Amino acid sequence: MIQQHSPQHRLPDHAATLERAAILVGGYAELASRLKVSARQLEYWIGEMGTPPHTVFFAAIGLIIENAGASRT
C-alpha cells in the first residue's frame, strides 16, 4: 500500500525557498545578483509564475544554509 502525504507534510515550495533566501541575503536584488538571474525573473518565480531551474533552486538552498546562523545572532 502506498502512503500518501498530506499537504502539511510536503516540502517547501520553490517560491517560499526563494523568499527565505532573499530575506537572509538582504533582498530580492541581492539574491538575483547572487543567483545570476534577473530581478524580474526572480520576482516571477517568487510570485509562483513558473519554477526556477534546479541549479538556481539548489543555489538558493545553499545560500539559506550558509546564512542560517547569521539570522540567529
PDB file with one MODEL, atoms N, CA, C and O in Angstrom:
MODEL        1
ATOM      1  N   MET A   1       0.841  -1.182   0.000  1.00  0.00           N
ATOM      2  CA  MET A   1       0.000   0.000   0.000  1.00  0.00           C
ATOM      3  C   MET A   1       0.888   1.249   0.000  1.00  0.00           C
ATOM      4  O   MET A   1       1.799   1.364   0.820  1.00  0.00           O
ATOM      5  N   ILE A   2       0.626   2.166  -0.903  1.00  0.00           N
ATOM      6  CA  ILE A   2       1.393   3.407  -0.984  1.00  0.00           C
ATOM      7  C   ILE A   2       0.769   4.437  -0.050  1.00  0.00           C
ATOM      8  O   ILE A   2      -0.435   4.693  -0.076  1.00  0.00           O
ATOM      9  N   GLN A   3       1.628   5.010   0.763  1.00  0.00           N
ATOM     10  CA  GLN A   3       1.158   6.014   1.710  1.00  0.00           C
ATOM     11  C   GLN A   3       1.256   7.401   1.077  1.00  0.00           C
ATOM     12  O   GLN A   3       2.321   7.795   0.601  1.00  0.00           O
ATOM     13  N   GLN A   4       0.163   8.127   1.071  1.00  0.00           N
ATOM     14  CA  GLN A   4       0.171   9.474   0.516  1.00  0.00           C
ATOM     15  C   GLN A   4       0.394  10.479   1.638  1.00  0.00           C
ATOM     16  O   GLN A   4      -0.052  10.292   2.770  1.00  0.00           O
ATOM     17  N   HIS A   5       1.095  11.543   1.289  1.00  0.00           N
ATOM     18  CA  HIS A   5       1.385  12.587   2.264  1.00  0.00           C
ATOM     19  C   HIS A   5       0.323  13.668   2.190  1.00  0.00           C
ATOM     20  O   HIS A   5      -0.144  14.021   1.108  1.00  0.00           O
ATOM     21  N   SER A   6      -0.048  14.182   3.334  1.00  0.00           N
ATOM     22  CA  SER A   6      -0.991  15.289   3.354  1.00  0.00           C
ATOM     23  C   SER A   6      -0.255  16.574   3.008  1.00  0.00           C
ATOM     24  O   SER A   6       0.970  16.620   3.112  1.00  0.00           O
ATOM     25  N   PRO A   7      -0.968  17.618   2.599  1.00  0.00           N
ATOM     26  CA  PRO A   7      -0.311  18.883   2.231  1.00  0.00           C
ATOM     27  C   PRO A   7       0.549  19.463   3.363  1.00  0.00           C
ATOM     28  O   PRO A   7       1.515  20.171   3.082  1.00  0.00           O
ATOM     29  N   GLN A   8       0.231  19.187   4.610  1.00  0.00           N
ATOM     30  CA  GLN A   8       1.002  19.720   5.719  1.00  0.00           C
ATOM     31  C   GLN A   8       2.403  19.120   5.790  1.00  0.00           C
ATOM     32  O   GLN A   8       3.281  19.715   6.414  1.00  0.00           O
ATOM     33  N   HIS A   9       2.640  17.980   5.181  1.00  0.00           N
ATOM     34  CA  HIS A   9       3.917  17.290   5.277  1.00  0.00           C
ATOM     35  C   HIS A   9       4.760  17.390   4.009  1.00  0.00           C
ATOM     36  O   HIS A   9       5.794  16.731   3.908  1.00  0.00           O
ATOM     37  N   ARG A  10       4.342  18.192   3.052  1.00  0.00           N
ATOM     38  CA  ARG A  10       5.123  18.297   1.824  1.00  0.00           C
ATOM     39  C   ARG A  10       6.294  19.261   2.032  1.00  0.00           C
ATOM     40  O   ARG A  10       6.293  20.080   2.950  1.00  0.00           O
ATOM     41  N   LEU A  11       7.275  19.139   1.169  1.00  0.00           N
ATOM     42  CA  LEU A  11       8.437  20.017   1.236  1.00  0.00           C
ATOM     43  C   LEU A  11       8.048  21.438   0.857  1.00  0.00           C
ATOM     44  O   LEU A  11       7.069  21.643   0.140  1.00  0.00           O
ATOM     45  N   PRO A  12       8.817  22.433   1.339  1.00  0.00           N
ATOM     46  CA  PRO A  12       8.509  23.818   0.966  1.00  0.00           C
ATOM     47  C   PRO A  12       8.574  24.007  -0.544  1.00  0.00           C
ATOM     48  O   PRO A  12       9.363  23.354  -1.226  1.00  0.00           O
ATOM     49  N   ASP A  13       7.745  24.898  -1.056  1.00  0.00           N
ATOM     50  CA  ASP A  13       7.750  25.125  -2.500  1.00  0.00           C
ATOM     51  C   ASP A  13       8.895  26.041  -2.911  1.00  0.00           C
ATOM     52  O   ASP A  13       9.575  26.624  -2.066  1.00  0.00           O
ATOM     53  N   HIS A  14       9.092  26.155  -4.189  1.00  0.00           N
ATOM     54  CA  HIS A  14      10.190  26.956  -4.721  1.00  0.00           C
ATOM     55  C   HIS A  14      10.074  28.419  -4.307  1.00  0.00           C
ATOM     56  O   HIS A  14      11.067  29.037  -3.922  1.00  0.00           O
ATOM     57  N   ALA A  15       8.866  28.975  -4.384  1.00  0.00           N
ATOM     58  CA  ALA A  15       8.672  30.386  -4.060  1.00  0.00           C
ATOM     59  C   ALA A  15       9.050  30.675  -2.610  1.00  0.00           C
ATOM     60  O   ALA A  15       9.717  31.671  -2.331  1.00  0.00           O
ATOM     61  N   ALA A  16       8.633  29.819  -1.696  1.00  0.00           N
ATOM     62  CA  ALA A  16       8.952  30.030  -0.280  1.00  0.00           C
ATOM     63  C   ALA A  16      10.454  29.933  -0.029  1.00  0.00           C
ATOM     64  O   ALA A  16      11.000  30.668   0.794  1.00  0.00           O
ATOM     65  N   THR A  17      11.111  29.034  -0.733  1.00  0.00           N
ATOM     66  CA  THR A  17      12.560  28.877  -0.591  1.00  0.00           C
ATOM     67  C   THR A  17      13.279  30.125  -1.089  1.00  0.00           C
ATOM     68  O   THR A  17      14.195  30.619  -0.431  1.00  0.00           O
ATOM     69  N   LEU A  18      12.871  30.633  -2.239  1.00  0.00           N
ATOM     70  CA  LEU A  18      13.495  31.840  -2.782  1.00  0.00           C
ATOM     71  C   LEU A  18      13.216  33.042  -1.878  1.00  0.00           C
ATOM     72  O   LEU A  18      14.095  33.880  -1.675  1.00  0.00           O
ATOM     73  N   GLU A  19      12.021  33.129  -1.344  1.00  0.00           N
ATOM     74  CA  GLU A  19      11.668  34.225  -0.434  1.00  0.00           C
ATOM     75  C   GLU A  19      12.553  34.189   0.807  1.00  0.00           C
ATOM     76  O   GLU A  19      13.060  35.224   1.241  1.00  0.00           O
ATOM     77  N   ARG A  20      12.737  33.016   1.369  1.00  0.00           N
ATOM     78  CA  ARG A  20      13.587  32.868   2.562  1.00  0.00           C
ATOM     79  C   ARG A  20      15.029  33.260   2.241  1.00  0.00           C
ATOM     80  O   ARG A  20      15.671  33.965   3.019  1.00  0.00           O
ATOM     81  N   ALA A  21      15.525  32.811   1.118  1.00  0.00           N
ATOM     82  CA  ALA A  21      16.892  33.154   0.719  1.00  0.00           C
ATOM     83  C   ALA A  21      17.035  34.667   0.557  1.00  0.00           C
ATOM     84  O   ALA A  21      18.048  35.239   0.959  1.00  0.00           O
ATOM     85  N   ALA A  22      16.032  35.314  -0.028  1.00  0.00           N
ATOM     86  CA  ALA A  22      16.077  36.769  -0.207  1.00  0.00           C
ATOM     87  C   ALA A  22      16.132  37.483   1.133  1.00  0.00           C
ATOM     88  O   ALA A  22      16.879  38.449   1.292  1.00  0.00           O
ATOM     89  N   ILE A  23      15.365  37.029   2.078  1.00  0.00           N
ATOM     90  CA  ILE A  23      15.378  37.630   3.416  1.00  0.00           C
ATOM     91  C   ILE A  23      16.765  37.518   4.029  1.00  0.00           C
ATOM     92  O   ILE A  23      17.267  38.474   4.620  1.00  0.00           O
ATOM     93  N   LEU A  24      17.379  36.365   3.890  1.00  0.00           N
ATOM     94  CA  LEU A  24      18.682  36.122   4.520  1.00  0.00           C
ATOM     95  C   LEU A  24      19.824  36.897   3.879  1.00  0.00           C
ATOM     96  O   LEU A  24      20.782  37.253   4.564  1.00  0.00           O
ATOM     97  N   VAL A  25      19.742  37.166   2.581  1.00  0.00           N
ATOM     98  CA  VAL A  25      20.863  37.844   1.914  1.00  0.00           C
ATOM     99  C   VAL A  25      20.652  39.341   1.747  1.00  0.00           C
ATOM    100  O   VAL A  25      21.555  40.038   1.284  1.00  0.00           O
ATOM    101  N   GLY A  26      19.478  39.852   2.113  1.00  0.00           N
ATOM    102  CA  GLY A  26      19.277  41.293   2.056  1.00  0.00           C
ATOM    103  C   GLY A  26      18.333  41.797   0.991  1.00  0.00           C
ATOM    104  O   GLY A  26      18.338  42.990   0.688  1.00  0.00           O
ATOM    105  N   GLY A  27      17.535  40.944   0.422  1.00  0.00           N
ATOM    106  CA  GLY A  27      16.518  41.387  -0.525  1.00  0.00           C
ATOM    107  C   GLY A  27      16.586  40.710  -1.878  1.00  0.00           C
ATOM    108  O   GLY A  27      17.502  39.944  -2.178  1.00  0.00           O
ATOM    109  N   TYR A  28      15.586  41.018  -2.682  1.00  0.00           N
ATOM    110  CA  TYR A  28      15.459  40.398  -3.999  1.00  0.00           C
ATOM    111  C   TYR A  28      16.617  40.756  -4.920  1.00  0.00           C
ATOM    112  O   TYR A  28      17.146  39.891  -5.619  1.00  0.00           O
ATOM    113  N   ALA A  29      17.012  42.020  -4.927  1.00  0.00           N
ATOM    114  CA  ALA A  29      18.091  42.444  -5.827  1.00  0.00           C
ATOM    115  C   ALA A  29      19.387  41.708  -5.503  1.00  0.00           C
ATOM    116  O   ALA A  29      20.094  41.263  -6.407  1.00  0.00           O
ATOM    117  N   GLU A  30      19.695  41.581  -4.231  1.00  0.00           N
ATOM    118  CA  GLU A  30      20.914  40.882  -3.821  1.00  0.00           C
ATOM    119  C   GLU A  30      20.824  39.398  -4.172  1.00  0.00           C
ATOM    120  O   GLU A  30      21.797  38.814  -4.649  1.00  0.00           O
ATOM    121  N   LEU A  31      19.674  38.794  -3.940  1.00  0.00           N
ATOM    122  CA  LEU A  31      19.511  37.378  -4.270  1.00  0.00           C
ATOM    123  C   LEU A  31      19.634  37.167  -5.777  1.00  0.00           C
ATOM    124  O   LEU A  31      20.310  36.236  -6.215  1.00  0.00           O
ATOM    125  N   ALA A  32      18.998  38.006  -6.561  1.00  0.00           N
ATOM    126  CA  ALA A  32      19.093  37.878  -8.019  1.00  0.00           C
ATOM    127  C   ALA A  32      20.544  37.969  -8.467  1.00  0.00           C
ATOM    128  O   ALA A  32      20.983  37.210  -9.332  1.00  0.00           O
ATOM    129  N   SER A  33      21.278  38.889  -7.884  1.00  0.00           N
ATOM    130  CA  SER A  33      22.693  39.043  -8.229  1.00  0.00           C
ATOM    131  C   SER A  33      23.482  37.787  -7.875  1.00  0.00           C
ATOM    132  O   SER A  33      24.291  37.308  -8.670  1.00  0.00           O
ATOM    133  N   ARG A  34      23.245  37.269  -6.702  1.00  0.00           N
ATOM    134  CA  ARG A  34      23.981  36.067  -6.271  1.00  0.00           C
ATOM    135  C   ARG A  34      23.618  34.837  -7.089  1.00  0.00           C
ATOM    136  O   ARG A  34      24.458  33.969  -7.327  1.00  0.00           O
ATOM    137  N   LEU A  35      22.369  34.767  -7.513  1.00  0.00           N
ATOM    138  CA  LEU A  35      21.928  33.615  -8.315  1.00  0.00           C
ATOM    139  C   LEU A  35      22.197  33.808  -9.804  1.00  0.00           C
ATOM    140  O   LEU A  35      21.994  32.897 -10.606  1.00  0.00           O
ATOM    141  N   LYS A  36      22.662  35.019 -10.165  1.00  0.00           N
ATOM    142  CA  LYS A  36      22.960  35.355 -11.565  1.00  0.00           C
ATOM    143  C   LYS A  36      21.727  35.221 -12.461  1.00  0.00           C
ATOM    144  O   LYS A  36      21.777  34.644 -13.547  1.00  0.00           O
ATOM    145  N   VAL A  37      20.609  35.783 -11.959  1.00  0.00           N
ATOM    146  CA  VAL A  37      19.366  35.841 -12.724  1.00  0.00           C
ATOM    147  C   VAL A  37      18.859  37.279 -12.664  1.00  0.00           C
ATOM    148  O   VAL A  37      19.315  38.069 -11.837  1.00  0.00           O
ATOM    149  N   SER A  38      17.932  37.610 -13.524  1.00  0.00           N
ATOM    150  CA  SER A  38      17.375  38.962 -13.489  1.00  0.00           C
ATOM    151  C   SER A  38      16.410  39.098 -12.312  1.00  0.00           C
ATOM    152  O   SER A  38      15.798  38.122 -11.876  1.00  0.00           O
ATOM    153  N   ALA A  39      16.289  40.315 -11.813  1.00  0.00           N
ATOM    154  CA  ALA A  39      15.346  40.585 -10.722  1.00  0.00           C
ATOM    155  C   ALA A  39      13.920  40.260 -11.168  1.00  0.00           C
ATOM    156  O   ALA A  39      13.116  39.754 -10.385  1.00  0.00           O
ATOM    157  N   ARG A  40      13.619  40.552 -12.423  1.00  0.00           N
ATOM    158  CA  ARG A  40      12.276  40.266 -12.955  1.00  0.00           C
ATOM    159  C   ARG A  40      11.980  38.768 -12.948  1.00  0.00           C
ATOM    160  O   ARG A  40      10.885  38.353 -12.570  1.00  0.00           O
ATOM    161  N   GLN A  41      12.946  37.960 -13.363  1.00  0.00           N
ATOM    162  CA  GLN A  41      12.741  36.507 -13.366  1.00  0.00           C
ATOM    163  C   GLN A  41      12.557  35.995 -11.946  1.00  0.00           C
ATOM    164  O   GLN A  41      11.691  35.158 -11.689  1.00  0.00           O
ATOM    165  N   LEU A  42      13.368  36.496 -11.030  1.00  0.00           N
ATOM    166  CA  LEU A  42      13.245  36.092  -9.632  1.00  0.00           C
ATOM    167  C   LEU A  42      11.860  36.434  -9.094  1.00  0.00           C
ATOM    168  O   LEU A  42      11.250  35.621  -8.401  1.00  0.00           O
ATOM    169  N   GLU A  43      11.361  37.617  -9.402  1.00  0.00           N
ATOM    170  CA  GLU A  43      10.026  38.022  -8.956  1.00  0.00           C
ATOM    171  C   GLU A  43       8.944  37.114  -9.534  1.00  0.00           C
ATOM    172  O   GLU A  43       7.966  36.810  -8.852  1.00  0.00           O
ATOM    173  N   TYR A  44       9.107  36.679 -10.776  1.00  0.00           N
ATOM    174  CA  TYR A  44       8.150  35.735 -11.362  1.00  0.00           C
ATOM    175  C   TYR A  44       8.120  34.436 -10.558  1.00  0.00           C
ATOM    176  O   TYR A  44       7.049  33.931 -10.220  1.00  0.00           O
ATOM    177  N   TRP A  45       9.298  33.902 -10.257  1.00  0.00           N
ATOM    178  CA  TRP A  45       9.347  32.645  -9.516  1.00  0.00           C
ATOM    179  C   TRP A  45       8.775  32.790  -8.118  1.00  0.00           C
ATOM    180  O   TRP A  45       8.057  31.909  -7.645  1.00  0.00           O
ATOM    181  N   ILE A  46       9.088  33.899  -7.452  1.00  0.00           N
ATOM    182  CA  ILE A  46       8.561  34.122  -6.101  1.00  0.00           C
ATOM    183  C   ILE A  46       7.047  34.312  -6.154  1.00  0.00           C
ATOM    184  O   ILE A  46       6.336  33.934  -5.223  1.00  0.00           O
ATOM    185  N   GLY A  47       6.559  34.895  -7.241  1.00  0.00           N
ATOM    186  CA  GLY A  47       5.120  35.053  -7.440  1.00  0.00           C
ATOM    187  C   GLY A  47       4.443  33.791  -7.957  1.00  0.00           C
ATOM    188  O   GLY A  47       3.267  33.816  -8.320  1.00  0.00           O
ATOM    189  N   GLU A  48       5.181  32.694  -7.989  1.00  0.00           N
ATOM    190  CA  GLU A  48       4.700  31.381  -8.422  1.00  0.00           C
ATOM    191  C   GLU A  48       4.228  31.375  -9.880  1.00  0.00           C
ATOM    192  O   GLU A  48       3.274  30.687 -10.242  1.00  0.00           O
ATOM    193  N   MET A  49       4.928  32.165 -10.705  1.00  0.00           N
ATOM    194  CA  MET A  49       4.673  32.146 -12.149  1.00  0.00           C
ATOM    195  C   MET A  49       5.791  31.343 -12.795  1.00  0.00           C
ATOM    196  O   MET A  49       6.675  31.901 -13.444  1.00  0.00           O
ATOM    197  N   GLY A  50       5.743  30.049 -12.612  1.00  0.00           N
ATOM    198  CA  GLY A  50       6.791  29.167 -13.102  1.00  0.00           C
ATOM    199  C   GLY A  50       7.722  28.756 -11.974  1.00  0.00           C
ATOM    200  O   GLY A  50       7.589  29.203 -10.835  1.00  0.00           O
ATOM    201  N   THR A  51       8.648  27.910 -12.316  1.00  0.00           N
ATOM    202  CA  THR A  51       9.614  27.429 -11.324  1.00  0.00           C
ATOM    203  C   THR A  51      11.031  27.646 -11.844  1.00  0.00           C
ATOM    204  O   THR A  51      11.279  27.583 -13.048  1.00  0.00           O
ATOM    205  N   PRO A  52      11.950  27.901 -10.928  1.00  0.00           N
ATOM    206  CA  PRO A  52      13.331  28.119 -11.350  1.00  0.00           C
ATOM    207  C   PRO A  52      13.989  26.814 -11.779  1.00  0.00           C
ATOM    208  O   PRO A  52      13.532  25.735 -11.402  1.00  0.00           O
ATOM    209  N   PRO A  53      15.056  26.904 -12.563  1.00  0.00           N
ATOM    210  CA  PRO A  53      15.830  25.698 -12.881  1.00  0.00           C
ATOM    211  C   PRO A  53      16.381  25.093 -11.585  1.00  0.00           C
ATOM    212  O   PRO A  53      16.570  25.795 -10.592  1.00  0.00           O
ATOM    213  N   HIS A  54      16.632  23.801 -11.611  1.00  0.00           N
ATOM    214  CA  HIS A  54      17.160  23.134 -10.415  1.00  0.00           C
ATOM    215  C   HIS A  54      18.446  23.780  -9.925  1.00  0.00           C
ATOM    216  O   HIS A  54      18.660  23.892  -8.718  1.00  0.00           O
ATOM    217  N   THR A  55      19.302  24.205 -10.841  1.00  0.00           N
ATOM    218  CA  THR A  55      20.568  24.815 -10.422  1.00  0.00           C
ATOM    219  C   THR A  55      20.334  26.079  -9.596  1.00  0.00           C
ATOM    220  O   THR A  55      21.031  26.313  -8.609  1.00  0.00           O
ATOM    221  N   VAL A  56      19.365  26.887  -9.992  1.00  0.00           N
ATOM    222  CA  VAL A  56      19.039  28.107  -9.252  1.00  0.00           C
ATOM    223  C   VAL A  56      18.412  27.756  -7.904  1.00  0.00           C
ATOM    224  O   VAL A  56      18.767  28.338  -6.879  1.00  0.00           O
ATOM    225  N   PHE A  57      17.492  26.817  -7.910  1.00  0.00           N
ATOM    226  CA  PHE A  57      16.829  26.406  -6.673  1.00  0.00           C
ATOM    227  C   PHE A  57      17.844  25.867  -5.662  1.00  0.00           C
ATOM    228  O   PHE A  57      17.807  26.230  -4.487  1.00  0.00           O
ATOM    229  N   PHE A  58      18.739  25.010  -6.118  1.00  0.00           N
ATOM    230  CA  PHE A  58      19.729  24.448  -5.198  1.00  0.00           C
ATOM    231  C   PHE A  58      20.738  25.492  -4.743  1.00  0.00           C
ATOM    232  O   PHE A  58      21.244  25.417  -3.623  1.00  0.00           O
ATOM    233  N   ALA A  59      21.034  26.458  -5.592  1.00  0.00           N
ATOM    234  CA  ALA A  59      21.913  27.561  -5.173  1.00  0.00           C
ATOM    235  C   ALA A  59      21.235  28.381  -4.078  1.00  0.00           C
ATOM    236  O   ALA A  59      21.901  28.826  -3.144  1.00  0.00           O
ATOM    237  N   ALA A  60      19.927  28.585  -4.179  1.00  0.00           N
ATOM    238  CA  ALA A  60      19.184  29.306  -3.143  1.00  0.00           C
ATOM    239  C   ALA A  60      19.202  28.525  -1.832  1.00  0.00           C
ATOM    240  O   ALA A  60      19.339  29.114  -0.760  1.00  0.00           O
ATOM    241  N   ILE A  61      19.065  27.218  -1.912  1.00  0.00           N
ATOM    242  CA  ILE A  61      19.146  26.391  -0.707  1.00  0.00           C
ATOM    243  C   ILE A  61      20.534  26.524  -0.093  1.00  0.00           C
ATOM    244  O   ILE A  61      20.669  26.619   1.127  1.00  0.00           O
ATOM    245  N   GLY A  62      21.560  26.532  -0.930  1.00  0.00           N
ATOM    246  CA  GLY A  62      22.922  26.721  -0.432  1.00  0.00           C
ATOM    247  C   GLY A  62      23.080  28.039   0.304  1.00  0.00           C
ATOM    248  O   GLY A  62      23.730  28.092   1.348  1.00  0.00           O
ATOM    249  N   LEU A  63      22.490  29.107  -0.229  1.00  0.00           N
ATOM    250  CA  LEU A  63      22.552  30.408   0.437  1.00  0.00           C
ATOM    251  C   LEU A  63      21.823  30.379   1.781  1.00  0.00           C
ATOM    252  O   LEU A  63      22.277  30.989   2.749  1.00  0.00           O
ATOM    253  N   ILE A  64      20.713  29.682   1.836  1.00  0.00           N
ATOM    254  CA  ILE A  64      19.981  29.557   3.098  1.00  0.00           C
ATOM    255  C   ILE A  64      20.851  28.851   4.126  1.00  0.00           C
ATOM    256  O   ILE A  64      20.938  29.285   5.274  1.00  0.00           O
ATOM    257  N   ILE A  65      21.490  27.772   3.720  1.00  0.00           N
ATOM    258  CA  ILE A  65      22.357  27.023   4.635  1.00  0.00           C
ATOM    259  C   ILE A  65      23.522  27.887   5.101  1.00  0.00           C
ATOM    260  O   ILE A  65      23.839  27.915   6.291  1.00  0.00           O
ATOM    261  N   GLU A  66      24.164  28.596   4.164  1.00  0.00           N
ATOM    262  CA  GLU A  66      25.298  29.452   4.503  1.00  0.00           C
ATOM    263  C   GLU A  66      24.923  30.561   5.477  1.00  0.00           C
ATOM    264  O   GLU A  66      25.718  30.930   6.341  1.00  0.00           O
ATOM    265  N   ASN A  67      23.724  31.086   5.336  1.00  0.00           N
ATOM    266  CA  ASN A  67      23.305  32.244   6.128  1.00  0.00           C
ATOM    267  C   ASN A  67      22.404  31.907   7.310  1.00  0.00           C
ATOM    268  O   ASN A  67      21.955  32.812   8.014  1.00  0.00           O
ATOM    269  N   ALA A  68      22.136  30.642   7.538  1.00  0.00           N
ATOM    270  CA  ALA A  68      21.214  30.254   8.600  1.00  0.00           C
ATOM    271  C   ALA A  68      21.688  30.723   9.974  1.00  0.00           C
ATOM    272  O   ALA A  68      20.882  31.213  10.764  1.00  0.00           O
ATOM    273  N   GLY A  69      22.951  30.587  10.266  1.00  0.00           N
ATOM    274  CA  GLY A  69      23.469  31.015  11.559  1.00  0.00           C
ATOM    275  C   GLY A  69      23.439  32.513  11.749  1.00  0.00           C
ATOM    276  O   GLY A  69      23.308  32.992  12.876  1.00  0.00           O
ATOM    277  N   ALA A  70      23.558  33.257  10.670  1.00  0.00           N
ATOM    278  CA  ALA A  70      23.595  34.724  10.748  1.00  0.00           C
ATOM    279  C   ALA A  70      22.268  35.285  11.250  1.00  0.00           C
ATOM    280  O   ALA A  70      22.248  36.335  11.892  1.00  0.00           O
ATOM    281  N   SER A  71      21.170  34.607  10.969  1.00  0.00           N
ATOM    282  CA  SER A  71      19.865  35.121  11.394  1.00  0.00           C
ATOM    283  C   SER A  71      19.620  34.895  12.879  1.00  0.00           C
ATOM    284  O   SER A  71      18.677  35.452  13.441  1.00  0.00           O
ATOM    285  N   ARG A  72      20.440  34.102  13.506  1.00  0.00           N
ATOM    286  CA  ARG A  72      20.275  33.806  14.933  1.00  0.00           C
ATOM    287  C   ARG A  72      21.127  34.676  15.834  1.00  0.00           C
ATOM    288  O   ARG A  72      20.945  34.674  17.051  1.00  0.00           O
ATOM    289  N   THR A  73      22.068  35.428  15.244  1.00  0.00           N
ATOM    290  CA  THR A  73      22.963  36.234  16.068  1.00  0.00           C
ATOM    291  C   THR A  73      22.398  37.586  16.362  1.00  0.00           C
ATOM    292  O   THR A  73      23.035  38.386  17.047  1.00  0.00           O
TER     293      THR A  73
ENDMDL
END
